[in-house]
Amino acid sequence: MGEEQKERVKVWDATPGFEFNEEVDLRERHSWFLDGTHSVPPWTPLYGWYWVNYCPHGTKAICEKLSLPKSKGWEMRYKDGGSYNAWHIVRDEKEIAERTVRFQKALVPYLEDFDSVWQGGKKELLSIYAKLKELDVDNATNLELFHHHYDLKMAYMRMWEIHHEGLFSSHAAYLFLTQKCQEDLGISDQDPEFQDMLVGFPNKVYDVDKDMWQFGKVAAEMGLGDMFKENTPKDILSKLQETDKGKEWFKKFMDYLETDEVGGWRMRRGNDFTEPYWLEDPATPIGVVRDYIVGGADYDLEATRAKHAKRREEAIAAFLTKVPPDKKETYESYIRLAGKISAFSEEHALYCELMSQALMRRGYLAMGRRLTEKGTIDQPEDIFMLCPDEIDRVLMVPESYDMRWITRRRRAEWEEWCTRPNPPFITDRSSFEEAAMKDLLASEDPIGIKVVIGDLPEVKPELGADLFGLCGCSGEVEGVARIAINYSDLIDVQPGEILVCPNTNSAWTPVFGIIKGVIADSGGTLAHTAIIAREYGIPAIVNTREGTAKIKTGMRIRMDAKDGAVYILDK
């Protein structure tokens, strides 16, 4: 096979049309930035196909609906399990001016009543999920599974449209607010007085966390506390069946997972299909309950949030005294909409990614079991190595196909990707700074700048720090580092440690209750890591890019989050 033919095979492999091709893609978009917030560790081919198809579709849909002045959405490419992002930037000044007028008008409904928009989105998503749950996937016919496959695709596409509507509207308000604060008052979104205006909001994730704490309290009251403390989550599952009290507690717990609006339809990992959801593996939420029992503390997030809410209103009032009288109303409306980010950041992950992907994992594993029974693939999880078109091709008559030549190769490649990091960017610009300035920051895309890629950290050589990042939540703390790459690593996190990770998602939220601080390789000031750190009142530094590479578990480190500085004390 000639080199040209080999390249053609590569282009049309796991994610047809979305495989990164340096020659073509750098010609169209000069710079591509790794989404380290979501695609670390590397994605499986099936998940990569879904994300690079439908996540950018959602951005384009809402950028058209809102008419963002300088961005028409994202483009994504799949490379070695990583998602590389580029932006459709509006550079014509006349078009920017026209879009700005439309944007200001389009944002009005969100400024007036963002909550109603999001409530409508949640209602629609829950209706979609209810339909998906109706199918008994293990007893379905091949034709029913085939149709279910298309229902999953349409559900995922619509999820991203709803997801980005809430995300872009609130984050656009935030970006506008930060720009005006910098221009008019010289205040950055990394300043404590700015961050204090955006904390103290309730959301469904916190409600679930409180429910887990309550289950822990009930277990202790029923005399099950020592059993939880002395065993692993999986062992707890079996030991609960050995006593009447254990069976009683477990029944109540499973009733909750099965009947709560969200309940057990929650993925353990936010960004792939490879790990179980709560109903599939109750040991996961039982582990959360166990952590609360071991911690032995009251659930104090509500009290903390009440203090934050009081401080928030004080901060807003103090801030508005600095604003010219004729601008106060505008400023306050944008502050209130930007404030929705804290709750929406958590809730949207729960109702969008975590729930939709739990139902997708359920459906695809059923298809995988069907293909395994017929000898099409080696094991059910190998379906994550196929793309939807390949699944469509074999699902109706699986016994007629042998896809192992594909799944074995892709699994070997994926496992190899997981052993090494992807480069943080690919560009034909002269430097990362030039690439970021011309091909990201020029878009003024609020999600790209404040969540996924993040602003450029300011390096301050005079401080002598070993790492620099962005201030996610100010504060200074010293302690022992704990590296956590995957959710499963959280079981090793000890109270009072400083968590060092590639990123976090809503499944990681409970661990914020025991750590002293958090350092993340990726993300901006509106990434999950920064938002939750502010709600828990612990220092956070994000977008260090190499925290997990330079810091090792057990090292003593110091972080001064206000300056984004990390000091490694054990050298």
Buried (B, 14 or more C-beta within 10 A) or exposed (E): EEEEEEEEEEBEBBBBEBBBBEEEBBEEBBBBBBBBBBBBBBBBBBBBBBBBBBBBBBBBBBBEBBBBBBBBBBBBBBBBBBBBBBBBBBEEEEEBEBBBEBBBEBBEEBBEEBEEBBEEBBEBBBEBBEEBEEBEBEEBEBEEBBEBBEBBBEBBBBBBBBBBBBBBBBBBBBBBBBEBBEEEBEBBBBBBBBBBBBBBBBBBBBBBBBBBBBBBBBBBEBEBBEBBEEBEBBEBBEBBEEBEBBEBBBEEBBEBBEEBBBBBBBBBBBBBBBBBBBBBBBBBBBBBBBBBBBBEEEBEBEEBBEBBBEBBEEBBEEBBEEBEEEEBEBBBBBBBBBBBBBBBBBBBBBBBBBBBBBBBBBBBBBBBBBBBEBEBBBEBBBBBBBBBEBBBEBBEEBEEBBBBEBBBEBBEBBEEBBEEBBEBBBBEBEEBEEBBBBBBBBBBBBBBBBBBBBBBBEEEEEEEBBBBBBBBBBBEBBBBBBBBBBBEBBEEBEEEBBBBBBBBBBBBBBBBBBBBBBBBBBBBBBBBBBBBBBBBBBBBBBBBBEBBEBBBBEBEBBBBBBBBBBBBEEE
